[in-house]
């Protein structure tokens, strides 16, 4: 039997990458400081706060020439 299937693929994040998270309790701008197989460490560019979380990023859109951190 055939079905419609939605595929999700984790994004291959890398250290030094600047990201913006939307629709999450971690919403905002972050820099990726460290990446392991299961975890990544994020740093807020404004407060300097760092947190280590399970890898969770999925690619939605890539923005070019964008202000970071956002207003």
FENHUKA-V612524 format. One record per backbone hydrogen bond with DSSP energy under -1.0 kcal/mol. CO is the residue of the C=O (numbers start at 1). NH is the residue of the N-H. Records with the same first field share a line. If there is no record, write none. Layout:
BEGIN
CO->NH + NH
END
This chain:
BEGIN
11->13
14->17
17->32
19->30
21->28
24->27
28->21
30->19
31->43
32->16
34->41
38->55
39->36
40->53
41->33 + 34
42->51
43->31
44->48
49->44
51->42
53->40
57->11
END
